[in-house]
């Protein structure tokens, strides 16, 4: 697995890039993946250093914004 860095991103939309990344793991349940990610964020908020805590807060806030924008 190669690291995701800005200089090697193909010229695609963000949604296409997301779909390409997730398509690499066809047998993975996307809901379970999201639950694991969110649980990891809460772990970092409790036990991480200040940088990890801030990154976790940012990720959780972004998830809430995205979820709110996708509600019917």
PQR file of N, CA, C, O and H, with PARSE charges and radii, in Angstrom:
ATOM      1  N   UNK A   1       0.846  -1.170   0.000 -0.4000 1.5000
ATOM      2  CA  UNK A   1       0.000   0.000   0.000 -0.0000 2.0000
ATOM      3  C   UNK A   1       0.893   1.234   0.000  0.5500 1.7000
ATOM      4  O   UNK A   1       1.782   1.369   0.840 -0.5500 1.4000
ATOM      5  N   UNK A   2       0.650   2.121  -0.938 -0.4000 1.5000
ATOM      6  CA  UNK A   2       1.450   3.339  -0.994 -0.0000 2.0000
ATOM      7  C   UNK A   2       0.780   4.450  -0.200  0.5500 1.7000
ATOM      8  O   UNK A   2      -0.443   4.487  -0.064 -0.5500 1.4000
ATOM      9  H   UNK A   2      -0.073   2.012  -1.621  0.4000 1.0000
ATOM     10  N   UNK A   3       1.592   5.345   0.316 -0.4000 1.5000
ATOM     11  CA  UNK A   3       1.068   6.476   1.074 -0.0000 2.0000
ATOM     12  C   UNK A   3       0.348   7.440   0.141  0.5500 1.7000
ATOM     13  O   UNK A   3       0.726   7.614  -1.018 -0.5500 1.4000
ATOM     14  H   UNK A   3       2.586   5.315   0.205  0.4000 1.0000
ATOM     15  N   UNK A   4      -0.692   8.057   0.674 -0.4000 1.5000
ATOM     16  CA  UNK A   4      -1.398   9.097  -0.063 -0.0000 2.0000
ATOM     17  C   UNK A   4      -0.685  10.416   0.191  0.5500 1.7000
ATOM     18  O   UNK A   4      -0.666  10.910   1.318 -0.5500 1.4000
ATOM     19  H   UNK A   4      -0.998   7.916   1.615  0.4000 1.0000
ATOM     20  N   UNK A   5      -0.103  10.979  -0.846 -0.4000 1.5000
ATOM     21  CA  UNK A   5       0.512  12.294  -0.727 -0.0000 2.0000
ATOM     22  C   UNK A   5       0.035  13.162  -1.881  0.5500 1.7000
ATOM     23  O   UNK A   5      -0.333  12.660  -2.943 -0.5500 1.4000
ATOM     24  H   UNK A   5      -0.118  10.577  -1.762  0.4000 1.0000
ATOM     25  N   UNK A   6       0.046  14.440  -1.661 -0.4000 1.5000
ATOM     26  CA  UNK A   6      -0.515  15.387  -2.627 -0.0000 2.0000
ATOM     27  C   UNK A   6       0.125  15.254  -4.006  0.5500 1.7000
ATOM     28  O   UNK A   6      -0.563  15.359  -5.021 -0.5500 1.4000
ATOM     29  H   UNK A   6       0.344  14.847  -0.798  0.4000 1.0000
ATOM     30  N   UNK A   7       1.419  15.027  -4.046 -0.4000 1.5000
ATOM     31  CA  UNK A   7       2.119  15.017  -5.338 -0.0000 2.0000
ATOM     32  C   UNK A   7       1.779  13.816  -6.219  0.5500 1.7000
ATOM     33  O   UNK A   7       2.047  13.849  -7.420 -0.5500 1.4000
ATOM     34  H   UNK A   7       1.977  14.942  -3.221  0.4000 1.0000
ATOM     35  N   UNK A   8       1.195  12.754  -5.651 -0.4000 1.5000
ATOM     36  CA  UNK A   8       0.873  11.599  -6.501 -0.0000 2.0000
ATOM     37  C   UNK A   8      -0.636  11.398  -6.693  0.5500 1.7000
ATOM     38  O   UNK A   8      -1.066  10.322  -7.108 -0.5500 1.4000
ATOM     39  H   UNK A   8       0.977  12.727  -4.676  0.4000 1.0000
ATOM     40  N   UNK A   9      -1.440  12.422  -6.397 -0.4000 1.5000
ATOM     41  CA  UNK A   9      -2.878  12.311  -6.621 -0.0000 2.0000
ATOM     42  C   UNK A   9      -3.195  12.469  -8.107  0.5500 1.7000
ATOM     43  O   UNK A   9      -2.731  13.418  -8.738 -0.5500 1.4000
ATOM     44  H   UNK A   9      -1.091  13.297  -6.061  0.4000 1.0000
ATOM     45  N   UNK A  10      -3.972  11.559  -8.665 -0.4000 1.5000
ATOM     46  CA  UNK A  10      -4.372  11.721 -10.063 -0.0000 2.0000
ATOM     47  C   UNK A  10      -5.377  12.862 -10.216  0.5500 1.7000
ATOM     48  O   UNK A  10      -5.986  13.306  -9.242 -0.5500 1.4000
ATOM     49  H   UNK A  10      -4.349  10.788  -8.152  0.4000 1.0000
ATOM     50  N   UNK A  11      -5.535  13.316 -11.425 -0.4000 1.5000
ATOM     51  CA  UNK A  11      -6.456  14.431 -11.707 -0.0000 2.0000
ATOM     52  C   UNK A  11      -7.884  13.904 -11.767  0.5500 1.7000
ATOM     53  O   UNK A  11      -8.435  13.710 -12.851 -0.5500 1.4000
ATOM     54  H   UNK A  11      -5.041  12.956 -12.216  0.4000 1.0000
ATOM     55  N   UNK A  12      -8.468  13.678 -10.621 -0.4000 1.5000
ATOM     56  CA  UNK A  12      -9.844  13.203 -10.497 -0.0000 2.0000
ATOM     57  C   UNK A  12     -10.531  14.028  -9.432  0.5500 1.7000
ATOM     58  O   UNK A  12      -9.879  14.718  -8.647 -0.5500 1.4000
ATOM     59  H   UNK A  12      -8.020  13.836  -9.741  0.4000 1.0000
ATOM     60  N   UNK A  13     -11.861  13.953  -9.408 -0.4000 1.5000
ATOM     61  CA  UNK A  13     -12.598  14.647  -8.347 -0.0000 2.0000
ATOM     62  C   UNK A  13     -12.373  13.919  -7.024  0.5500 1.7000
ATOM     63  O   UNK A  13     -11.960  12.760  -7.000 -0.5500 1.4000
ATOM     64  H   UNK A  13     -12.390  13.392 -10.046  0.4000 1.0000
ATOM     65  N   UNK A  14     -12.649  14.611  -5.938 -0.4000 1.5000
ATOM     66  CA  UNK A  14     -12.475  14.010  -4.617 -0.0000 2.0000
ATOM     67  C   UNK A  14     -13.347  12.780  -4.436  0.5500 1.7000
ATOM     68  O   UNK A  14     -12.918  11.796  -3.833 -0.5500 1.4000
ATOM     69  H   UNK A  14     -12.984  15.553  -5.957  0.4000 1.0000
ATOM     70  N   UNK A  15     -14.569  12.829  -4.954 -0.4000 1.5000
ATOM     71  CA  UNK A  15     -15.466  11.670  -4.824 -0.0000 2.0000
ATOM     72  C   UNK A  15     -14.952  10.482  -5.630  0.5500 1.7000
ATOM     73  O   UNK A  15     -15.078   9.336  -5.199 -0.5500 1.4000
ATOM     74  H   UNK A  15     -14.918  13.629  -5.443  0.4000 1.0000
ATOM     75  N   UNK A  16     -14.370  10.756  -6.807 -0.4000 1.5000
ATOM     76  CA  UNK A  16     -13.787   9.677  -7.606 -0.0000 2.0000
ATOM     77  C   UNK A  16     -12.585   9.066  -6.885  0.5500 1.7000
ATOM     78  O   UNK A  16     -12.414   7.847  -6.875 -0.5500 1.4000
ATOM     79  H   UNK A  16     -14.268  11.688  -7.157  0.4000 1.0000
ATOM     80  N   UNK A  17     -11.761   9.914  -6.287 -0.4000 1.5000
ATOM     81  CA  UNK A  17     -10.607   9.410  -5.535 -0.0000 2.0000
ATOM     82  C   UNK A  17     -11.059   8.557  -4.356  0.5500 1.7000
ATOM     83  O   UNK A  17     -10.475   7.510  -4.078 -0.5500 1.4000
ATOM     84  H   UNK A  17     -11.900  10.905  -6.295  0.4000 1.0000
ATOM     85  N   UNK A  18     -12.101   9.011  -3.666 -0.4000 1.5000
ATOM     86  CA  UNK A  18     -12.626   8.250  -2.533 -0.0000 2.0000
ATOM     87  C   UNK A  18     -13.144   6.892  -2.996  0.5500 1.7000
ATOM     88  O   UNK A  18     -12.878   5.871  -2.363 -0.5500 1.4000
ATOM     89  H   UNK A  18     -12.576   9.862  -3.891  0.4000 1.0000
ATOM     90  N   UNK A  19     -13.874   6.885  -4.086 -0.4000 1.5000
ATOM     91  CA  UNK A  19     -14.419   5.630  -4.602 -0.0000 2.0000
ATOM     92  C   UNK A  19     -13.297   4.692  -5.042  0.5500 1.7000
ATOM     93  O   UNK A  19     -13.372   3.487  -4.804 -0.5500 1.4000
ATOM     94  H   UNK A  19     -14.090   7.715  -4.601  0.4000 1.0000
ATOM     95  N   UNK A  20     -12.266   5.230  -5.677 -0.4000 1.5000
ATOM     96  CA  UNK A  20     -11.117   4.413  -6.085 -0.0000 2.0000
ATOM     97  C   UNK A  20     -10.429   3.772  -4.881  0.5500 1.7000
ATOM     98  O   UNK A  20     -10.077   2.593  -4.909 -0.5500 1.4000
ATOM     99  H   UNK A  20     -12.206   6.209  -5.870  0.4000 1.0000
ATOM    100  N   UNK A  21     -10.245   4.560  -3.832 -0.4000 1.5000
ATOM    101  CA  UNK A  21      -9.600   4.028  -2.632 -0.0000 2.0000
ATOM    102  C   UNK A  21     -10.441   2.933  -1.996  0.5500 1.7000
ATOM    103  O   UNK A  21      -9.925   1.868  -1.657 -0.5500 1.4000
ATOM    104  H   UNK A  21     -10.532   5.517  -3.809  0.4000 1.0000
ATOM    105  N   UNK A  22     -11.730   3.189  -1.835 -0.4000 1.5000
ATOM    106  CA  UNK A  22     -12.608   2.191  -1.219 -0.0000 2.0000
ATOM    107  C   UNK A  22     -12.768   0.959  -2.101  0.5500 1.7000
ATOM    108  O   UNK A  22     -12.961  -0.143  -1.588 -0.5500 1.4000
ATOM    109  H   UNK A  22     -12.149   4.054  -2.111  0.4000 1.0000
ATOM    110  N   UNK A  23     -12.692   1.129  -3.412 -0.4000 1.5000
ATOM    111  CA  UNK A  23     -12.821  -0.006  -4.331 -0.0000 2.0000
ATOM    112  C   UNK A  23     -11.651  -0.977  -4.213  0.5500 1.7000
ATOM    113  O   UNK A  23     -11.756  -2.129  -4.634 -0.5500 1.4000
ATOM    114  H   UNK A  23     -12.536   2.024  -3.828  0.4000 1.0000
ATOM    115  N   UNK A  24     -10.552  -0.524  -3.650 -0.4000 1.5000
ATOM    116  CA  UNK A  24      -9.405  -1.419  -3.452 -0.0000 2.0000
ATOM    117  C   UNK A  24      -9.698  -2.484  -2.399  0.5500 1.7000
ATOM    118  O   UNK A  24      -8.967  -3.468  -2.284 -0.5500 1.4000
ATOM    119  H   UNK A  24     -10.466   0.411  -3.309  0.4000 1.0000
ATOM    120  N   UNK A  25     -10.769  -2.284  -1.631 -0.4000 1.5000
ATOM    121  CA  UNK A  25     -11.136  -3.199  -0.556 -0.0000 2.0000
ATOM    122  C   UNK A  25     -12.599  -3.604  -0.710  0.5500 1.7000
ATOM    123  O   UNK A  25     -13.433  -3.207   0.104 -0.5500 1.4000
ATOM    124  H   UNK A  25     -11.362  -1.485  -1.725  0.4000 1.0000
ATOM    125  N   UNK A  26     -12.924  -4.381  -1.733 -0.4000 1.5000
ATOM    126  CA  UNK A  26     -14.324  -4.681  -2.035 -0.0000 2.0000
ATOM    127  C   UNK A  26     -15.034  -5.506  -0.955  0.5500 1.7000
ATOM    128  O   UNK A  26     -16.260  -5.456  -0.851 -0.5500 1.4000
ATOM    129  H   UNK A  26     -12.247  -4.703  -2.394  0.4000 1.0000
ATOM    130  N   UNK A  27     -14.292  -6.248  -0.168 -0.4000 1.5000
ATOM    131  CA  UNK A  27     -14.926  -7.100   0.843 -0.0000 2.0000
ATOM    132  C   UNK A  27     -15.106  -6.408   2.189  0.5500 1.7000
ATOM    133  O   UNK A  27     -15.615  -7.013   3.132 -0.5500 1.4000
ATOM    134  H   UNK A  27     -13.296  -6.289  -0.252  0.4000 1.0000
ATOM    135  N   UNK A  28     -14.697  -5.157   2.286 -0.4000 1.5000
ATOM    136  CA  UNK A  28     -14.798  -4.419   3.543 -0.0000 2.0000
ATOM    137  C   UNK A  28     -16.153  -3.723   3.620  0.5500 1.7000
ATOM    138  O   UNK A  28     -16.569  -3.037   2.685 -0.5500 1.4000
ATOM    139  H   UNK A  28     -14.284  -4.665   1.520  0.4000 1.0000
ATOM    140  N   UNK A  29     -16.827  -3.909   4.740 -0.4000 1.5000
ATOM    141  CA  UNK A  29     -18.106  -3.251   4.992 -0.0000 2.0000
ATOM    142  C   UNK A  29     -17.835  -1.776   5.274  0.5500 1.7000
ATOM    143  O   UNK A  29     -17.143  -1.442   6.236 -0.5500 1.4000
ATOM    144  H   UNK A  29     -16.490  -4.466   5.499  0.4000 1.0000
ATOM    145  N   UNK A  30     -18.378  -0.897   4.439 -0.4000 1.5000
ATOM    146  CA  UNK A  30     -18.102   0.537   4.568 -0.0000 2.0000
ATOM    147  C   UNK A  30     -18.653   1.113   5.867  0.5500 1.7000
ATOM    148  O   UNK A  30     -18.047   2.020   6.438 -0.5500 1.4000
ATOM    149  H   UNK A  30     -18.940  -1.168   3.658  0.4000 1.0000
ATOM    150  N   UNK A  31     -19.776   0.614   6.342 -0.4000 1.5000
ATOM    151  CA  UNK A  31     -20.332   1.090   7.615 -0.0000 2.0000
ATOM    152  C   UNK A  31     -19.415   0.695   8.771  0.5500 1.7000
ATOM    153  O   UNK A  31     -19.194   1.487   9.686 -0.5500 1.4000
ATOM    154  H   UNK A  31     -20.268  -0.123   5.878  0.4000 1.0000
ATOM    155  N   UNK A  32     -18.886  -0.513   8.733 -0.4000 1.5000
ATOM    156  CA  UNK A  32     -17.967  -0.963   9.774 -0.0000 2.0000
ATOM    157  C   UNK A  32     -16.664  -0.164   9.718  0.5500 1.7000
ATOM    158  O   UNK A  32     -16.075   0.152  10.752 -0.5500 1.4000
ATOM    159  H   UNK A  32     -19.065  -1.157   7.989  0.4000 1.0000
ATOM    160  N   UNK A  33     -16.230   0.153   8.527 -0.4000 1.5000
ATOM    161  CA  UNK A  33     -15.033   0.969   8.355 -0.0000 2.0000
ATOM    162  C   UNK A  33     -15.225   2.351   8.981  0.5500 1.7000
ATOM    163  O   UNK A  33     -14.337   2.849   9.673 -0.5500 1.4000
ATOM    164  H   UNK A  33     -16.708  -0.103   7.687  0.4000 1.0000
ATOM    165  N   UNK A  34     -16.370   2.961   8.740 -0.4000 1.5000
ATOM    166  CA  UNK A  34     -16.669   4.264   9.326 -0.0000 2.0000
ATOM    167  C   UNK A  34     -16.746   4.176  10.847  0.5500 1.7000
ATOM    168  O   UNK A  34     -16.231   5.051  11.542 -0.5500 1.4000
ATOM    169  H   UNK A  34     -17.091   2.557   8.177  0.4000 1.0000
ATOM    170  N   UNK A  35     -17.389   3.122  11.374 -0.4000 1.5000
ATOM    171  CA  UNK A  35     -17.457   2.939  12.826 -0.0000 2.0000
ATOM    172  C   UNK A  35     -16.062   2.822  13.430  0.5500 1.7000
ATOM    173  O   UNK A  35     -15.788   3.410  14.476 -0.5500 1.4000
ATOM    174  H   UNK A  35     -17.808   2.411  10.809  0.4000 1.0000
ATOM    175  N   UNK A  36     -15.188   2.072  12.784 -0.4000 1.5000
ATOM    176  CA  UNK A  36     -13.816   1.915  13.282 -0.0000 2.0000
ATOM    177  C   UNK A  36     -13.068   3.237  13.254  0.5500 1.7000
ATOM    178  O   UNK A  36     -12.319   3.552  14.179 -0.5500 1.4000
ATOM    179  H   UNK A  36     -15.411   1.594  11.935  0.4000 1.0000
ATOM    180  N   UNK A  37     -13.269   4.008  12.194 -0.4000 1.5000
ATOM    181  CA  UNK A  37     -12.618   5.308  12.081 -0.0000 2.0000
ATOM    182  C   UNK A  37     -13.083   6.244  13.190  0.5500 1.7000
ATOM    183  O   UNK A  37     -12.266   6.895  13.842 -0.5500 1.4000
ATOM    184  H   UNK A  37     -13.877   3.752  11.443  0.4000 1.0000
ATOM    185  N   UNK A  38     -14.397   6.312  13.404 -0.4000 1.5000
ATOM    186  CA  UNK A  38     -14.957   7.185  14.440 -0.0000 2.0000
ATOM    187  C   UNK A  38     -14.493   6.722  15.827  0.5500 1.7000
ATOM    188  O   UNK A  38     -14.142   7.550  16.667 -0.5500 1.4000
ATOM    189  H   UNK A  38     -15.061   5.784  12.874  0.4000 1.0000
ATOM    190  N   UNK A  39     -14.489   5.425  16.066 -0.4000 1.5000
ATOM    191  CA  UNK A  39     -14.011   4.903  17.350 -0.0000 2.0000
ATOM    192  C   UNK A  39     -12.548   5.275  17.563  0.5500 1.7000
ATOM    193  O   UNK A  39     -12.152   5.616  18.678 -0.5500 1.4000
ATOM    194  H   UNK A  39     -14.774   4.752  15.384  0.4000 1.0000
ATOM    195  N   UNK A  40     -11.746   5.212  16.509 -0.4000 1.5000
ATOM    196  CA  UNK A  40     -10.342   5.611  16.605 -0.0000 2.0000
ATOM    197  C   UNK A  40     -10.198   7.084  16.945  0.5500 1.7000
ATOM    198  O   UNK A  40      -9.299   7.469  17.692 -0.5500 1.4000
ATOM    199  H   UNK A  40     -12.068   4.935  15.604  0.4000 1.0000
ATOM    200  N   UNK A  41     -11.076   7.904  16.401 -0.4000 1.5000
ATOM    201  CA  UNK A  41     -11.055   9.336  16.719 -0.0000 2.0000
ATOM    202  C   UNK A  41     -11.346   9.558  18.204  0.5500 1.7000
ATOM    203  O   UNK A  41     -10.664  10.345  18.860 -0.5500 1.4000
ATOM    204  H   UNK A  41     -11.807   7.591  15.793  0.4000 1.0000
ATOM    205  N   UNK A  42     -12.343   8.874  18.726 -0.4000 1.5000
ATOM    206  CA  UNK A  42     -12.654   9.016  20.146 -0.0000 2.0000
ATOM    207  C   UNK A  42     -11.500   8.520  21.015  0.5500 1.7000
ATOM    208  O   UNK A  42     -11.213   9.102  22.061 -0.5500 1.4000
ATOM    209  H   UNK A  42     -12.897   8.234  18.193  0.4000 1.0000
ATOM    210  N   UNK A  43     -10.842   7.452  20.585 -0.4000 1.5000
ATOM    211  CA  UNK A  43      -9.673   6.964  21.311 -0.0000 2.0000
ATOM    212  C   UNK A  43      -8.585   8.039  21.355  0.5500 1.7000
ATOM    213  O   UNK A  43      -8.016   8.311  22.412 -0.5500 1.4000
ATOM    214  H   UNK A  43     -11.074   6.979  19.735  0.4000 1.0000
ATOM    215  N   UNK A  44      -8.302   8.646  20.202 -0.4000 1.5000
ATOM    216  CA  UNK A  44      -7.270   9.684  20.144 -0.0000 2.0000
ATOM    217  C   UNK A  44      -7.647  10.897  20.985  0.5500 1.7000
ATOM    218  O   UNK A  44      -6.774  11.547  21.561 -0.5500 1.4000
ATOM    219  H   UNK A  44      -8.765   8.425  19.343  0.4000 1.0000
ATOM    220  N   UNK A  45      -8.941  11.208  21.062 -0.4000 1.5000
ATOM    221  CA  UNK A  45      -9.360  12.331  21.887 -0.0000 2.0000
ATOM    222  C   UNK A  45      -9.090  12.056  23.364  0.5500 1.7000
ATOM    223  O   UNK A  45      -8.778  12.976  24.120 -0.5500 1.4000
ATOM    224  H   UNK A  45      -9.650  10.680  20.594  0.4000 1.0000
ATOM    225  N   UNK A  46      -9.207  10.796  23.778 -0.4000 1.5000
ATOM    226  CA  UNK A  46      -8.978  10.453  25.182 -0.0000 2.0000
ATOM    227  C   UNK A  46      -7.508  10.253  25.519  0.5500 1.7000
ATOM    228  O   UNK A  46      -7.033  10.714  26.557 -0.5500 1.4000
ATOM    229  H   UNK A  46      -9.460  10.048  23.164  0.4000 1.0000
ATOM    230  N   UNK A  47      -6.787   9.563  24.636 -0.4000 1.5000
ATOM    231  CA  UNK A  47      -5.449   9.114  24.983 -0.0000 2.0000
ATOM    232  C   UNK A  47      -4.335   9.696  24.114  0.5500 1.7000
ATOM    233  O   UNK A  47      -3.158   9.458  24.382 -0.5500 1.4000
ATOM    234  H   UNK A  47      -7.172   9.189  23.793  0.4000 1.0000
ATOM    235  N   UNK A  48      -4.687  10.449  23.085 -0.4000 1.5000
ATOM    236  CA  UNK A  48      -3.672  10.985  22.189 -0.0000 2.0000
ATOM    237  C   UNK A  48      -3.021  12.245  22.728  0.5500 1.7000
ATOM    238  O   UNK A  48      -3.493  12.841  23.696 -0.5500 1.4000
ATOM    239  H   UNK A  48      -5.644  10.643  22.867  0.4000 1.0000
ATOM    240  N   UNK A  49      -1.929  12.640  22.084 -0.4000 1.5000
ATOM    241  CA  UNK A  49      -1.312  13.904  22.440 -0.0000 2.0000
ATOM    242  C   UNK A  49      -2.145  15.046  21.858  0.5500 1.7000
ATOM    243  O   UNK A  49      -3.162  14.797  21.210 -0.5500 1.4000
ATOM    244  H   UNK A  49      -1.546  12.155  21.298  0.4000 1.0000
ATOM    245  N   UNK A  50      -1.738  16.269  22.076 -0.4000 1.5000
ATOM    246  CA  UNK A  50      -2.551  17.419  21.646 -0.0000 2.0000
ATOM    247  C   UNK A  50      -2.772  17.434  20.132  0.5500 1.7000
ATOM    248  O   UNK A  50      -3.871  17.756  19.679 -0.5500 1.4000
ATOM    249  H   UNK A  50      -0.912  16.472  22.602  0.4000 1.0000
ATOM    250  N   UNK A  51      -1.772  17.101  19.359 -0.4000 1.5000
ATOM    251  CA  UNK A  51      -1.902  17.090  17.898 -0.0000 2.0000
ATOM    252  C   UNK A  51      -2.903  16.020  17.448  0.5500 1.7000
ATOM    253  O   UNK A  51      -3.755  16.276  16.598 -0.5500 1.4000
ATOM    254  H   UNK A  51      -0.880  16.840  19.726  0.4000 1.0000
ATOM    255  N   UNK A  52      -2.789  14.818  18.030 -0.4000 1.5000
ATOM    256  CA  UNK A  52      -3.717  13.736  17.688 -0.0000 2.0000
ATOM    257  C   UNK A  52      -5.135  14.075  18.135  0.5500 1.7000
ATOM    258  O   UNK A  52      -6.102  13.783  17.431 -0.5500 1.4000
ATOM    259  H   UNK A  52      -2.097  14.610  18.721  0.4000 1.0000
ATOM    260  N   UNK A  53      -5.250  14.687  19.297 -0.4000 1.5000
ATOM    261  CA  UNK A  53      -6.558  15.093  19.804 -0.0000 2.0000
ATOM    262  C   UNK A  53      -7.204  16.116  18.866  0.5500 1.7000
ATOM    263  O   UNK A  53      -8.390  16.013  18.554 -0.5500 1.4000
ATOM    264  H   UNK A  53      -4.465  14.924  19.868  0.4000 1.0000
ATOM    265  N   UNK A  54      -6.425  17.100  18.419 -0.4000 1.5000
ATOM    266  CA  UNK A  54      -6.948  18.132  17.518 -0.0000 2.0000
ATOM    267  C   UNK A  54      -7.365  17.519  16.175  0.5500 1.7000
ATOM    268  O   UNK A  54      -8.409  17.873  15.626 -0.5500 1.4000
ATOM    269  H   UNK A  54      -5.461  17.184  18.673  0.4000 1.0000
ATOM    270  N   UNK A  55      -6.547  16.603  15.652 -0.4000 1.5000
ATOM    271  CA  UNK A  55      -6.882  15.938  14.390 -0.0000 2.0000
ATOM    272  C   UNK A  55      -8.157  15.116  14.530  0.5500 1.7000
ATOM    273  O   UNK A  55      -8.986  15.092  13.621 -0.5500 1.4000
ATOM    274  H   UNK A  55      -5.699  16.317  16.097  0.4000 1.0000
ATOM    275  N   UNK A  56      -8.315  14.448  15.658 -0.4000 1.5000
ATOM    276  CA  UNK A  56      -9.519  13.657  15.909 -0.0000 2.0000
ATOM    277  C   UNK A  56     -10.745  14.560  15.991  0.5500 1.7000
ATOM    278  O   UNK A  56     -11.791  14.241  15.426 -0.5500 1.4000
ATOM    279  H   UNK A  56      -7.641  14.468  16.397  0.4000 1.0000
ATOM    280  N   UNK A  57     -10.621  15.683  16.691 -0.4000 1.5000
ATOM    281  CA  UNK A  57     -11.735  16.641  16.778 -0.0000 2.0000
ATOM    282  C   UNK A  57     -12.113  17.148  15.396  0.5500 1.7000
ATOM    283  O   UNK A  57     -13.295  17.220  15.059 -0.5500 1.4000
ATOM    284  H   UNK A  57      -9.771  15.942  17.150  0.4000 1.0000
ATOM    285  N   UNK A  58     -11.117  17.496  14.600 -0.4000 1.5000
ATOM    286  CA  UNK A  58     -11.369  17.986  13.241 -0.0000 2.0000
ATOM    287  C   UNK A  58     -12.090  16.930  12.405  0.5500 1.7000
ATOM    288  O   UNK A  58     -13.034  17.244  11.680 -0.5500 1.4000
ATOM    289  H   UNK A  58     -10.157  17.437  14.874  0.4000 1.0000
ATOM    290  N   UNK A  59     -11.642  15.682  12.508 -0.4000 1.5000
ATOM    291  CA  UNK A  59     -12.264  14.602  11.735 -0.0000 2.0000
ATOM    292  C   UNK A  59     -13.709  14.381  12.167  0.5500 1.7000
ATOM    293  O   UNK A  59     -14.592  14.223  11.324 -0.5500 1.4000
ATOM    294  H   UNK A  59     -10.875  15.427  13.097  0.4000 1.0000
ATOM    295  N   UNK A  60     -13.955  14.369  13.470 -0.4000 1.5000
ATOM    296  CA  UNK A  60     -15.323  14.165  13.956 -0.0000 2.0000
ATOM    297  C   UNK A  60     -16.230  15.329  13.567  0.5500 1.7000
ATOM    298  O   UNK A  60     -17.389  15.118  13.211 -0.5500 1.4000
ATOM    299  H   UNK A  60     -13.238  14.497  14.155  0.4000 1.0000
ATOM    300  N   UNK A  61     -15.720  16.534  13.632 -0.4000 1.5000
ATOM    301  CA  UNK A  61     -16.506  17.689  13.198 -0.0000 2.0000
ATOM    302  C   UNK A  61     -16.832  17.609  11.712  0.5500 1.7000
ATOM    303  O   UNK A  61     -17.948  17.928  11.301 -0.5500 1.4000
ATOM    304  H   UNK A  61     -14.778  16.706  13.922  0.4000 1.0000
ATOM    305  N   UNK A  62     -15.878  17.191  10.919 -0.4000 1.5000
ATOM    306  CA  UNK A  62     -16.109  17.063   9.481 -0.0000 2.0000
ATOM    307  C   UNK A  62     -17.146  15.980   9.184  0.5500 1.7000
ATOM    308  O   UNK A  62     -17.985  16.151   8.301 -0.5500 1.4000
ATOM    309  H   UNK A  62     -14.972  16.932  11.252  0.4000 1.0000
ATOM    310  N   UNK A  63     -17.092  14.878   9.910 -0.4000 1.5000
ATOM    311  CA  UNK A  63     -18.087  13.815   9.738 -0.0000 2.0000
ATOM    312  C   UNK A  63     -19.484  14.348  10.047  0.5500 1.7000
ATOM    313  O   UNK A  63     -20.439  14.044   9.333 -0.5500 1.4000
ATOM    314  H   UNK A  63     -16.410  14.739  10.628  0.4000 1.0000
ATOM    315  N   UNK A  64     -19.602  15.141  11.106 -0.4000 1.5000
ATOM    316  CA  UNK A  64     -20.905  15.706  11.460 -0.0000 2.0000
ATOM    317  C   UNK A  64     -21.405  16.670  10.389  0.5500 1.7000
ATOM    318  O   UNK A  64     -22.593  16.674  10.066 -0.5500 1.4000
ATOM    319  H   UNK A  64     -18.826  15.389  11.686  0.4000 1.0000
ATOM    320  N   UNK A  65     -20.522  17.474   9.843 -0.4000 1.5000
ATOM    321  CA  UNK A  65     -20.910  18.411   8.776 -0.0000 2.0000
ATOM    322  C   UNK A  65     -21.382  17.640   7.552  0.5500 1.7000
ATOM    323  O   UNK A  65     -22.413  17.969   6.967 -0.5500 1.4000
ATOM    324  H   UNK A  65     -19.557  17.470  10.105  0.4000 1.0000
ATOM    325  N   UNK A  66     -20.630  16.616   7.166 -0.4000 1.5000
ATOM    326  CA  UNK A  66     -20.992  15.824   5.986 -0.0000 2.0000
ATOM    327  C   UNK A  66     -22.310  15.087   6.216  0.5500 1.7000
ATOM    328  O   UNK A  66     -23.158  15.038   5.325 -0.5500 1.4000
ATOM    329  H   UNK A  66     -19.792  16.349   7.642  0.4000 1.0000
ATOM    330  N   UNK A  67     -22.482  14.521   7.394 -0.4000 1.5000
ATOM    331  CA  UNK A  67     -23.727  13.790   7.687 -0.0000 2.0000
ATOM    332  C   UNK A  67     -24.924  14.747   7.675  0.5500 1.7000
ATOM    333  O   UNK A  67     -25.991  14.405   7.164 -0.5500 1.4000
ATOM    334  H   UNK A  67     -21.793  14.561   8.118  0.4000 1.0000
ATOM    335  N   UNK A  68     -24.745  15.922   8.228 -0.4000 1.5000
ATOM    336  CA  UNK A  68     -25.826  16.905   8.252 -0.0000 2.0000
ATOM    337  C   UNK A  68     -26.193  17.341   6.838  0.5500 1.7000
ATOM    338  O   UNK A  68     -27.370  17.508   6.519 -0.5500 1.4000
ATOM    339  H   UNK A  68     -23.878  16.200   8.642  0.4000 1.0000
ATOM    340  N   UNK A  69     -25.191  17.523   5.999 -0.4000 1.5000
ATOM    341  CA  UNK A  69     -25.463  17.976   4.626 -0.0000 2.0000
ATOM    342  C   UNK A  69     -26.117  16.892   3.775  0.5500 1.7000
ATOM    343  O   UNK A  69     -26.723  17.204   2.751 -0.5500 1.4000
ATOM    344  H   UNK A  69     -24.234  17.388   6.258  0.4000 1.0000
ATOM    345  N   UNK A  70     -26.009  15.636   4.172 -0.4000 1.5000
ATOM    346  CA  UNK A  70     -26.588  14.547   3.392 -0.0000 2.0000
ATOM    347  C   UNK A  70     -27.947  14.091   3.919  0.5500 1.7000
ATOM    348  O   UNK A  70     -28.561  13.193   3.343 -0.5500 1.4000
ATOM    349  H   UNK A  70     -25.516  15.382   5.004  0.4000 1.0000
ATOM    350  N   UNK A  71     -28.419  14.693   4.997 -0.4000 1.5000
ATOM    351  CA  UNK A  71     -29.741  14.318   5.506 -0.0000 2.0000
ATOM    352  C   UNK A  71     -30.818  14.816   4.553  0.5500 1.7000
ATOM    353  O   UNK A  71     -30.679  15.886   3.961 -0.5500 1.4000
ATOM    354  H   UNK A  71     -27.920  15.423   5.465  0.4000 1.0000
ATOM    355  N   UNK A  72     -31.887  14.047   4.405 -0.4000 1.5000
ATOM    356  CA  UNK A  72     -32.971  14.480   3.496 -0.0000 2.0000
ATOM    357  C   UNK A  72     -33.735  15.676   4.037  0.5500 1.7000
ATOM    358  O   UNK A  72     -34.669  16.155   3.394 -0.5500 1.4000
ATOM    359  H   UNK A  72     -32.000  13.178   4.886  0.4000 1.0000
TER
END
